Amino acid sequence: MTRAEKLMTFVLAVIALSLLYTLTLSEFSAPKLWKERQIASQKQLELEKFKSSNQRLVADINDLKRGTEAIEERAREELGLVKQGEIFYQVIPVSN
């Protein structure tokens, strides 16, 4: 083998080892990249849930701002309030 061939073999070996290191052990390695993609996917799902929740809250806020029906419904459900002249009946289930 000539000196040029030895040098070329050495250079190719160094390049191959650096690529192997990059793909397996560095901060840009394939396993780390795969893990980061999984985390990003999970965060995207969480973000979609939060967006959906926010949309429901915005709709509730708009209902409460626009009219008294939503306020009355909340007062009846959450506080047990009744209108004047109404009679409140509470049904208690029998437990066995």
N, CA, C and O of each residue as an XYZ file, in Angstrom:
384
protein
N       0.831     -1.178      0.000
C       0.000      0.000      0.000
C       0.873      1.238      0.000
O       1.852      1.338      0.741
N       0.501      2.160     -0.834
C       1.289      3.383     -0.912
C       0.899      4.310      0.239
O      -0.095      4.105      0.937
N       1.711      5.314      0.396
C       1.476      6.284      1.463
C       0.151      7.007      1.249
O      -0.567      7.265      2.216
N      -0.187      7.339      0.010
C      -1.439      8.027     -0.299
C      -2.639      7.134      0.028
O      -3.656      7.614      0.528
N      -2.518      5.854     -0.252
C      -3.606      4.924      0.050
C      -3.801      4.793      1.555
O      -4.932      4.747      2.037
N      -2.681      4.731      2.307
C      -2.760      4.656      3.755
C      -3.418      5.907      4.327
O      -4.253      5.831      5.229
N      -3.028      7.055      3.787
C      -3.607      8.324      4.246
C      -5.099      8.368      3.937
O      -5.889      8.793      4.779
N      -5.492      7.937      2.751
C      -6.901      7.924      2.349
C      -7.699      6.968      3.237
O      -8.822      7.284      3.631
N      -7.133      5.810      3.554
C      -7.790      4.845      4.437
C      -7.975      5.439      5.832
O      -9.030      5.285      6.446
N      -6.944      6.115      6.322
C      -7.027      6.751      7.643
C      -8.109      7.843      7.664
O      -8.896      7.920      8.608
N      -8.143      8.664      6.644
C      -9.134      9.738      6.561
C     -10.540      9.151      6.511
O     -11.432      9.623      7.216
N     -10.744      8.132      5.691
C     -12.061      7.492      5.609
C     -12.459      6.847      6.936
O     -13.630      6.890      7.315
N     -11.508      6.257      7.639
C     -11.789      5.655      8.939
C     -12.197      6.721      9.951
O     -13.130      6.515     10.727
N     -11.506      7.857      9.947
C     -11.852      8.957     10.853
C     -13.248      9.483     10.531
O     -14.036      9.740     11.442
N     -13.556      9.642      9.268
C     -14.882     10.114      8.860
C     -15.955      9.114      9.293
O     -16.998      9.509      9.812
N     -15.704      7.836      9.083
C     -16.669      6.795      9.462
C     -16.891      6.786     10.972
O     -18.027      6.677     11.434
N     -15.812      6.900     11.739
C     -15.945      6.910     13.196
C     -16.681      8.157     13.686
O     -17.474      8.079     14.624
N     -16.424      9.297     13.061
C     -17.120     10.513     13.484
C     -18.611     10.423     13.152
O     -19.447     10.887     13.927
N     -18.947      9.831     12.007
C     -20.359      9.640     11.665
C     -21.018      8.669     12.631
O     -22.147      8.893     13.068
N     -20.319      7.595     12.964
C     -20.844      6.617     13.908
C     -21.086      7.266     15.269
O     -22.113      7.020     15.901
N     -20.148      8.088     15.720
C     -20.309      8.797     16.991
C     -21.521      9.728     16.932
O     -22.328      9.762     17.860
N     -21.642     10.475     15.848
C     -22.747     11.419     15.701
C     -24.089     10.701     15.718
O     -25.041     11.190     16.328
N     -24.180      9.559     15.066
C     -25.445      8.834     14.980
C     -25.803      8.078     16.255
O     -26.966      7.722     16.447
N     -24.830      7.826     17.128
C     -25.123      7.001     18.292
C     -24.945      7.702     19.634
O     -25.722      7.434     20.551
N     -23.979      8.568     19.792
C     -23.653      9.098     21.115
C     -23.785     10.613     21.273
O     -23.898     11.087     22.404
N     -23.775     11.362     20.230
C     -23.782     12.817     20.356
C     -25.165     13.327     20.740
O     -26.123     12.557     20.817
N     -25.258     14.626     20.978
C     -26.563     15.206     21.327
C     -27.528     15.182     20.146
O     -28.728     15.380     20.334
N     -27.038     14.949     18.953
C     -27.872     14.861     17.753
C     -28.053     13.416     17.302
O     -28.342     13.164     16.132
N     -27.886     12.470     18.215
C     -27.957     11.055     17.852
C     -29.387     10.652     17.515
O     -30.349     11.314     17.904
N     -29.499      9.562     16.790
C     -30.807      9.062     16.370
C     -31.698      8.700     17.565
O     -32.874      9.066     17.556
N     -31.200      8.001     18.592
C     -32.072      7.694     19.734
C     -32.580      8.945     20.460
O     -33.742      9.004     20.862
N     -31.716      9.928     20.621
C     -32.142     11.166     21.284
C     -33.149     11.919     20.432
O     -34.116     12.476     20.952
N     -32.928     11.936     19.141
C     -33.865     12.595     18.232
C     -35.221     11.905     18.281
O     -36.252     12.578     18.293
N     -35.238     10.579     18.309
C     -36.484      9.828     18.374
C     -37.230     10.140     19.670
O     -38.445     10.341     19.666
N     -36.483     10.178     20.785
C     -37.090     10.491     22.084
C     -37.669     11.903     22.091
O     -38.772     12.115     22.594
N     -36.943     12.861     21.543
C     -37.428     14.240     21.478
C     -38.684     14.352     20.614
O     -39.577     15.144     20.917
N     -38.755     13.578     19.561
C     -39.961     13.580     18.713
C     -41.149     13.017     19.475
O     -42.266     13.514     19.333
N     -40.922     11.977     20.289
C     -41.998     11.423     21.104
C     -42.503     12.459     22.106
O     -43.709     12.624     22.288
N     -41.577     13.146     22.748
C     -41.949     14.177     23.719
C     -42.727     15.293     23.025
O     -43.733     15.770     23.552
N     -42.265     15.708     21.849
C     -42.964     16.759     21.106
C     -44.370     16.314     20.728
O     -45.304     17.114     20.769
N     -44.526     15.061     20.365
C     -45.838     14.536     20.018
C     -46.768     14.554     21.223
O     -47.936     14.922     21.099
N     -46.263     14.162     22.384
C     -47.064     14.197     23.609
C     -47.455     15.627     23.960
O     -48.594     15.886     24.349
N     -46.522     16.545     23.824
C     -46.813     17.956     24.124
C     -47.853     18.507     23.157
O     -48.686     19.327     23.544
N     -47.813     18.068     21.915
C     -48.799     18.516     20.927
C     -50.193     18.038     21.322
O     -51.164     18.783     21.189
N     -50.301     16.792     21.812
C     -51.589     16.272     22.278
C     -52.098     17.075     23.471
O     -53.282     17.402     23.544
N     -51.202     17.393     24.406
C     -51.585     18.206     25.557
C     -52.061     19.588     25.108
O     -53.044     20.116     25.629
N     -51.363     20.157     24.151
C     -51.728     21.474     23.639
C     -53.120     21.450     23.024
O     -53.901     22.382     23.216
N     -53.434     20.393     22.287
C     -54.764     20.278     21.683
C     -55.849     20.190     22.756
O     -56.925     20.769     22.608
N     -55.559     19.459     23.840
C     -56.519     19.370     24.942
C     -56.740     20.747     25.568
O     -57.872     21.129     25.862
N     -55.647     21.487     25.768
C     -55.766     22.823     26.357
C     -56.525     23.773     25.432
O     -57.317     24.593     25.896
N     -56.284     23.664     24.141
C     -57.014     24.506     23.195
C     -58.505     24.232     23.255
O     -59.316     25.159     23.239
N     -58.864     22.961     23.323
C     -60.271     22.571     23.404
C     -60.895     23.102     24.692
O     -62.007     23.630     24.680
N     -60.182     22.960     25.783
C     -60.666     23.457     27.067
C     -60.837     24.969     27.034
O     -61.827     25.501     27.536
N     -59.876     25.653     26.444
C     -59.948     27.111     26.341
C     -61.145     27.548     25.502
O     -61.802     28.537     25.826
N     -61.427     26.825     24.439
C     -62.577     27.168     23.598
C     -63.881     27.033     24.380
O     -64.779     27.865     24.252
N     -63.979     25.971     25.197
C     -65.186     25.797     26.024
C     -65.307     26.924     27.032
O     -66.401     27.443     27.255
N     -64.186     27.311     27.647
C     -64.213     28.399     28.631
C     -64.602     29.724     27.982
O     -65.371     30.495     28.555
N     -64.077     29.988     26.801
C     -64.434     31.217     26.089
C     -65.923     31.225     25.765
O     -66.578     32.261     25.880
N     -66.461     30.073     25.358
C     -67.889     29.983     25.073
C     -68.704     30.233     26.336
O     -69.719     30.927     26.283
N     -68.277     29.679     27.473
C     -68.969     29.922     28.739
C     -68.931     31.403     29.113
O     -69.938     31.964     29.544
N     -67.784     32.024     28.948
C     -67.647     33.453     29.263
C     -68.579     34.276     28.396
O     -69.259     35.177     28.887
N     -68.614     33.968     27.105
C     -69.493     34.712     26.195
C     -70.955     34.527     26.569
O     -71.733     35.480     26.516
N     -71.344     33.292     26.953
C     -72.721     33.047     27.389
C     -73.058     33.874     28.625
O     -74.138     34.458     28.715
N     -72.132     33.920     29.569
C     -72.376     34.674     30.797
C     -72.436     36.179     30.534
O     -73.179     36.892     31.208
N     -71.676     36.661     29.580
C     -71.683     38.094     29.255
C     -72.941     38.508     28.512
O     -73.428     39.623     28.698
N     -73.472     37.635     27.678
C     -74.577     38.009     26.782
C     -75.944     38.007     27.446
O     -76.755     38.894     27.180
N     -76.214     37.051     28.289
C     -77.571     36.972     28.796
C     -77.660     36.426     30.190
O     -76.670     36.010     30.791
N     -78.881     36.437     30.691
C     -79.103     35.980     32.057
C     -79.398     34.494     32.131
O     -79.361     33.917     33.218
N     -79.688     33.862     31.009
C     -80.033     32.436     31.030
C     -78.878     31.580     31.551
O     -79.087     30.677     32.362
N     -77.678     31.861     31.090
C     -76.521     31.074     31.534
C     -76.246     31.334     33.011
O     -75.889     30.414     33.747
N     -76.407     32.574     33.446
C     -76.188     32.908     34.859
C     -77.223     32.192     35.721
O     -76.895     31.628     36.765
N     -78.476     32.221     35.269
C     -79.547     31.557     36.011
C     -79.297     30.053     36.085
O     -79.489     29.439     37.134
N     -78.874     29.468     34.981
C     -78.589     28.033     34.956
C     -77.490     27.673     35.944
O     -77.604     26.690     36.675
N     -76.429     28.466     35.965
C     -75.329     28.224     36.903
C     -75.805     28.356     38.347
O     -75.457     27.535     39.196
N     -76.601     29.392     38.625
C     -77.092     29.606     39.986
C     -77.956     28.437     40.438
O     -77.883     28.013     41.591
N     -78.764     27.924     39.537
C     -79.627     26.796     39.890
C     -78.813     25.520     40.126
O     -79.032     24.809     41.107
N     -77.881     25.239     39.227
C     -77.116     23.994     39.312
C     -76.087     24.011     40.436
O     -75.983     23.055     41.205
N     -75.330     25.097     40.528
C     -74.205     25.121     41.462
C     -74.598     25.584     42.864
O     -74.019     25.132     43.852
N     -75.571     26.473     42.953
C     -75.928     27.027     44.248
C     -77.282     26.566     44.761
O     -77.628     26.845     45.909
N     -78.058     25.865     43.936
C     -79.361     25.372     44.346
C     -80.401     26.471     44.518
O     -81.355     26.304     45.278
N     -80.233     27.578     43.834
C     -81.168     28.696     43.968
C     -82.460     28.422     43.197
O     -82.458     27.726     42.181
N     -83.567     28.987     43.702
C     -84.874     28.857     43.054
C     -85.472     30.251     42.900
O     -85.134     31.177     43.637
N     -86.362     30.375     41.927
C     -87.048     31.653     41.709
C     -88.144     31.837     42.749
O     -88.620     30.885     43.366
N     -88.521     33.084     42.915
C     -89.608     33.391     43.841
C     -90.889     32.728     43.322
O     -91.210     32.823     42.137
N     -91.605     32.067     44.210
C     -92.830     31.382     43.834
C     -92.625     29.928     43.417
O     -93.601     29.195     43.259
N     -91.405     29.505     43.240
C     -91.128     28.109     42.894
C     -90.995     27.275     44.159
O     -90.644     27.784     45.224
N     -91.278     26.003     44.023
C     -91.106     25.075     45.141
C     -90.001     24.101     44.731
O     -90.032     23.516     43.648
N     -89.042     23.947     45.611
C     -87.895     23.079     45.338
C     -88.151     21.711     45.939
O     -88.436     21.596     47.131
N     -88.052     20.676     45.121
C     -88.170     19.288     45.567
C     -86.832     18.620     45.361
O     -86.244     18.695     44.282
N     -86.356     17.963     46.408
C     -85.093     17.225     46.295
C     -85.393     15.753     46.441
O     -85.968     15.324     47.442
N     -85.008     14.982     45.451
C     -85.228     13.542     45.458
C     -83.945     12.872     45.919
O     -82.889     13.034     45.309
N     -84.053     12.121     46.999
C     -82.887     11.436     47.546
C     -83.036      9.954     47.230
O     -84.011      9.333     47.653
N     -82.088      9.372     46.492
C     -82.186      7.953     46.156
C     -82.017      7.084     47.398
O     -81.251      7.410     48.305
N     -82.736      5.987     47.418
C     -82.652      5.042     48.535
C     -81.454      4.138     48.301
O     -81.310      3.533     47.239
N     -80.603      4.059     49.305
C     -79.434      3.175     49.168
C     -79.738      1.844     49.837
O     -80.385      1.794     50.883
N     -79.269      0.773     49.224
C     -79.546     -0.579     49.744
C     -78.430     -1.075     50.608
O     -78.498     -2.190     51.125
